[in-house]
Amino acid sequence: MAAIDALEQLGPVAAHQAIPALSYLVAHTSNRQMKEHARAVLGRLTMQSALGIEDTATGDANQGELKFHEARASFLDGAGAQMIMLSWRRPDGLLKGVNVLYQDQWGIKDCYGTDEMNLSRWTEIVSEMDEQGVGSISVPLQYGRALIAEARSVSKRTRRKLPIAYAIWRPLIEGEEPATKNAAPMPTRLEASSLTAVLLRLAQRGDELFRLPEFVSWMFEPLERIQPYIDRYWSNRGLFGASMPGQHSRGRKSEAKKQKARMDLETVISEAINELIDSKWRALYEVRLLRQGTLFQFADRTEDAEIVRGVAAALHPDSSLPTEDQPFLRAMMRLSIEQGPFRAIAEALESARMGPMPISLFPGVND
């Protein structure tokens, strides 16, 4: 209620953002008192504004005064999440910036924006993303907008409410230039291909992707489905059963036992692949790979993009290559089973202090 009153006190100065924000609140809040208060403020603010301001506020929010600065997109993580960052330069040299978090099974999970940001702060954000393992690359504005439009359609399909911040920044995020208004949207992923002999050779190198930092977090999801295989592997091996330095050789595993442990792991991997990898899972990860491949193309990493294309073709539900024989899947399962307990511990430690967005454009402000 205080926020609604504050919007009214700002008056026509903030109409370009207040009007769509209040409209969104009226349409989506279930609190009758708040809905009526927001509707009353919306009416008064509209009456106080200059003629036609409501159309302008829900349209092209002063884009004529802004010059596009940069769009960046992060690489996909293991859960199919990706951040899209857009920025425009104001007449005074400061930046307007928006970042949108897109998760492919949810849609738009979060959105933050800022009216005033120094160029140096934008550079710091990019550096912080790299330090936190959320690498990003510069992409065309049309690509960033196409990704966000795709995320919005997922939100609509999954019946998820859009963040209210998205309603505020939507005119700027989705603004279209007249010349390209009717043009086909830029593709957000590589084109799917059938498994040719060339792509098959590339798919056989699929395990190499896990040497790249962009695939460090790519483990089997959802974790609870693979948990029985993790438990089985570690119960046979002993999570803390390794010998300490300085112990006698009799306390160490013999080479034969180590070899047996490796064979047991490969057996568990094969069983997990055969029992967990179905057509739906393959189709989901094929799309994730093709989206990742597009980012490699933007980064001029042609070889990595081609390996991704080959792995995606092998992963397609109609592929002729058995899942058990796909190096990418075996490497993913091996990492998931071997590192599963440690990942669960790390996630538990991080969950208490990590917010919904990896990087916030509002430093020092918490939800």
HELIX and SHEET records of a PDB file:
HELIX    1   1 ALA A    2  LEU A   10  1                                   9    
HELIX    2   2 GLY A   11  ALA A   14  5                                   4    
HELIX    3   3 ALA A   15  HIS A   28  1                                  14    
HELIX    4   4 ARG A   32  GLN A   48  1                                  17    
HELIX    5   5 ILE A   53  ALA A   57  1                                   5    
HELIX    6   6 GLN A   63  GLU A   65  5                                   3    
HELIX    7   7 LEU A  119  GLU A  131  1                                  13    
HELIX    8   8 LEU A  141  THR A  158  1                                  18    
HELIX    9   9 ILE A  164  GLU A  174  1                                  11    
HELIX   10  10 PRO A  178  THR A  180  5                                   3    
HELIX   11  11 ALA A  197  ALA A  203  1                                   7    
HELIX   12  12 GLY A  206  ARG A  211  5                                   6    
HELIX   13  13 PRO A  213  PHE A  215  5                                   3    
HELIX   14  14 LEU A  223  ARG A  237  1                                  15    
HELIX   15  15 SER A  249  GLY A  251  5                                   3    
HELIX   16  16 GLU A  255  LEU A  276  1                                  22    
HELIX   17  17 SER A  279  PHE A  298  1                                  20    
HELIX   18  18 THR A  302  LEU A  315  1                                  14    
HELIX   19  19 THR A  323  ASP A  325  5                                   3    
HELIX   20  20 PRO A  327  SER A  351  1                                  25    
SHEET    1   A 5 GLY A 107  MET A 117  0                                        
SHEET    2   A 5 LEU A  95  GLN A 103 -1                                        
SHEET    3   A 5 ALA A  81  ARG A  89 -1                                        
SHEET    4   A 5 LYS A  67  SER A  74 -1                                        
SHEET    5   A 5 SER A 136  VAL A 139 -1                                        
END                                                                             
